[in-house]
Amino acid sequence: MPFNDLLWFMMWSFWFVAYLYVVILIVTDLFRDDEAGGWMRAVWIVGLVFVPFLTGLLYLILRGKGMAERAQSARHRVVPEADDYRPAASTTPADDIAGAKRLLDAGTITHGEFDALKSKALGNQYYGV
């Protein structure tokens, strides 16, 4: 395969992937928009299938600002849900060490595990330090 053919192939591949990305963004935005009715969504989808470049360009021009606003609001809805699954961080390393000491006194962990937790709380990278 000559170098020019490879160059053209790479260029067309890039544009095809970029086009697919834009289409996915548009379809995602269409179904994220609560104000858009079923017929309006259908018209945009049909336009993307039959006149893809012009429809994509028109969508970005006419509804681009709304796309950004809907994406921003979707991000704000997701973050609090994700925060619910994160364990609460302790306030200080001393709290971590005190918790590990309680576990050691209760017999839940061994002295070696206590040392490992203590090293981790103090920020040592290796537990045997």
C-alpha positions as a LaTeX table, in Angstrom:
\begin{tabular}{lrrr}
\hline
Residue & $x$ (\AA) & $y$ (\AA) & $z$ (\AA) \\
\hline
Met1 & 0.00 & 0.00 & 0.00 \\
Pro2 & 1.59 & 3.30 & $-1.05$ \\
Phe3 & 2.15 & 6.00 & 1.55 \\
Asn4 & $-0.51$ & 8.29 & 0.04 \\
Asp5 & $-3.17$ & 5.58 & 0.34 \\
Leu6 & $-2.23$ & 5.01 & 3.97 \\
Leu7 & $-2.41$ & 8.74 & 4.64 \\
Trp8 & $-5.87$ & 9.01 & 3.08 \\
Phe9 & $-7.07$ & 5.94 & 4.96 \\
Met10 & $-5.91$ & 7.42 & 8.27 \\
Met11 & $-7.52$ & 10.76 & 7.49 \\
Trp12 & $-10.88$ & 9.21 & 6.57 \\
Ser13 & $-10.75$ & 6.96 & 9.62 \\
Phe14 & $-10.21$ & 9.97 & 11.86 \\
Trp15 & $-13.14$ & 11.85 & 10.32 \\
Phe16 & $-15.39$ & 8.80 & 10.57 \\
Val17 & $-14.61$ & 8.31 & 14.27 \\
Ala18 & $-15.10$ & 12.05 & 14.89 \\
Tyr19 & $-18.45$ & 11.90 & 13.08 \\
Leu20 & $-19.56$ & 8.91 & 15.16 \\
Tyr21 & $-18.62$ & 10.77 & 18.34 \\
Val22 & $-20.70$ & 13.79 & 17.31 \\
Val23 & $-23.68$ & 11.59 & 16.39 \\
Ile24 & $-23.50$ & 9.83 & 19.75 \\
Leu25 & $-23.36$ & 13.20 & 21.53 \\
Ile26 & $-26.37$ & 14.46 & 19.58 \\
Val27 & $-28.46$ & 11.33 & 20.19 \\
Thr28 & $-27.54$ & 11.38 & 23.88 \\
Asp29 & $-28.54$ & 15.03 & 24.11 \\
Leu30 & $-31.81$ & 14.40 & 22.28 \\
Phe31 & $-32.89$ & 11.80 & 24.82 \\
Arg32 & $-31.60$ & 13.85 & 27.75 \\
Asp33 & $-33.77$ & 16.83 & 26.78 \\
Asp34 & $-37.10$ & 16.70 & 28.63 \\
Glu35 & $-38.62$ & 19.48 & 26.52 \\
Ala36 & $-38.09$ & 17.69 & 23.20 \\
Gly37 & $-41.11$ & 15.72 & 22.08 \\
Gly38 & $-41.11$ & 12.38 & 20.33 \\
Trp39 & $-41.72$ & 13.87 & 16.89 \\
Met40 & $-38.90$ & 16.35 & 17.24 \\
Arg41 & $-36.54$ & 13.57 & 18.27 \\
Ala42 & $-37.67$ & 11.45 & 15.35 \\
Val43 & $-37.07$ & 14.30 & 12.87 \\
Trp44 & $-33.54$ & 14.86 & 14.18 \\
Ile45 & $-32.75$ & 11.11 & 14.06 \\
Val46 & $-34.08$ & 10.76 & 10.51 \\
Gly47 & $-32.06$ & 13.82 & 9.52 \\
Leu48 & $-28.94$ & 12.28 & 11.04 \\
Val49 & $-29.50$ & 9.11 & 9.03 \\
Phe50 & $-30.24$ & 10.69 & 5.64 \\
Val51 & $-28.37$ & 14.03 & 5.71 \\
Pro52 & $-25.86$ & 13.45 & 8.48 \\
Phe53 & $-23.35$ & 16.27 & 8.01 \\
Leu54 & $-25.88$ & 19.05 & 7.52 \\
Thr55 & $-28.15$ & 17.78 & 10.31 \\
Gly56 & $-25.28$ & 17.45 & 12.77 \\
Leu57 & $-24.04$ & 20.93 & 11.91 \\
Leu58 & $-27.53$ & 22.44 & 12.25 \\
Tyr59 & $-28.09$ & 20.66 & 15.56 \\
Leu60 & $-24.85$ & 21.98 & 16.99 \\
Ile61 & $-25.63$ & 25.52 & 15.80 \\
Leu62 & $-29.26$ & 25.60 & 16.89 \\
Arg63 & $-29.08$ & 23.61 & 20.11 \\
Gly64 & $-25.41$ & 23.78 & 21.10 \\
Lys65 & $-25.93$ & 26.07 & 24.10 \\
Gly66 & $-28.70$ & 23.82 & 25.40 \\
Met67 & $-26.43$ & 20.79 & 24.97 \\
Ala68 & $-23.87$ & 22.32 & 27.30 \\
Glu69 & $-26.50$ & 23.21 & 29.88 \\
Arg70 & $-28.04$ & 19.72 & 29.84 \\
Ala71 & $-24.63$ & 18.07 & 30.11 \\
Gln72 & $-23.75$ & 20.30 & 33.06 \\
Ser73 & $-27.01$ & 19.53 & 34.86 \\
Ala74 & $-26.54$ & 15.81 & 34.24 \\
Arg75 & $-23.07$ & 16.02 & 35.81 \\
His76 & $-24.49$ & 17.69 & 38.91 \\
Arg77 & $-27.10$ & 14.95 & 39.30 \\
Val78 & $-24.49$ & 12.17 & 39.17 \\
Val79 & $-21.92$ & 13.51 & 41.64 \\
Pro80 & $-24.04$ & 13.37 & 44.81 \\
Glu81 & $-25.10$ & 9.81 & 43.99 \\
Ala82 & $-21.47$ & 8.76 & 43.58 \\
Asp83 & $-20.55$ & 10.44 & 46.88 \\
Asp84 & $-22.99$ & 8.21 & 48.75 \\
Tyr85 & $-20.88$ & 5.16 & 47.92 \\
Arg86 & $-17.56$ & 6.60 & 49.10 \\
Pro87 & $-16.52$ & 5.71 & 52.62 \\
Ala88 & $-16.20$ & 8.66 & 54.93 \\
Ala89 & $-12.59$ & 9.70 & 55.38 \\
Ser90 & $-11.27$ & 9.95 & 58.91 \\
Thr91 & $-10.27$ & 13.38 & 60.07 \\
Thr92 & $-6.71$ & 12.63 & 61.17 \\
Pro93 & $-4.17$ & 9.80 & 61.16 \\
Ala94 & $-4.54$ & 9.71 & 64.95 \\
Asp95 & $-8.20$ & 8.66 & 64.50 \\
Asp96 & $-7.09$ & 5.83 & 62.22 \\
Ile97 & $-4.47$ & 4.67 & 64.70 \\
Ala98 & $-6.94$ & 4.88 & 67.60 \\
Gly99 & $-9.44$ & 2.79 & 65.63 \\
Ala100 & $-6.76$ & 0.23 & 64.84 \\
Lys101 & $-5.76$ & 0.16 & 68.54 \\
Arg102 & $-9.39$ & $-0.57$ & 69.52 \\
Leu103 & $-9.43$ & $-3.44$ & 67.04 \\
Leu104 & $-6.14$ & $-4.75$ & 68.46 \\
Asp105 & $-7.43$ & $-4.53$ & 72.04 \\
Ala106 & $-10.63$ & $-6.34$ & 71.05 \\
Gly107 & $-8.55$ & $-9.13$ & 69.48 \\
Thr108 & $-9.99$ & $-8.56$ & 66.02 \\
Ile109 & $-6.60$ & $-7.95$ & 64.40 \\
Thr110 & $-3.08$ & $-9.15$ & 65.16 \\
His111 & $-0.18$ & $-6.94$ & 66.21 \\
Gly112 & 1.28 & $-7.21$ & 62.67 \\
Glu113 & $-1.99$ & $-5.98$ & 61.15 \\
Phe114 & $-2.01$ & $-3.13$ & 63.70 \\
Asp115 & 1.50 & $-2.13$ & 62.63 \\
Ala116 & 0.43 & $-2.22$ & 58.98 \\
Leu117 & $-2.61$ & $-0.01$ & 59.65 \\
Lys118 & $-0.48$ & 2.37 & 61.72 \\
Ser119 & 2.09 & 2.66 & 58.92 \\
Lys120 & $-0.65$ & 3.27 & 56.38 \\
Ala121 & $-2.20$ & 5.97 & 58.57 \\
Leu122 & 1.15 & 7.69 & 58.96 \\
Gly123 & 1.64 & 7.63 & 55.20 \\
Asn124 & 4.49 & 5.16 & 55.02 \\
Gln125 & 4.54 & 3.45 & 51.68 \\
Tyr126 & 5.90 & 0.17 & 52.97 \\
Tyr127 & 4.19 & $-1.49$ & 55.92 \\
Gly128 & 7.32 & $-2.92$ & 57.48 \\
Val129 & 8.99 & 0.50 & 57.91 \\
\hline
\end{tabular}
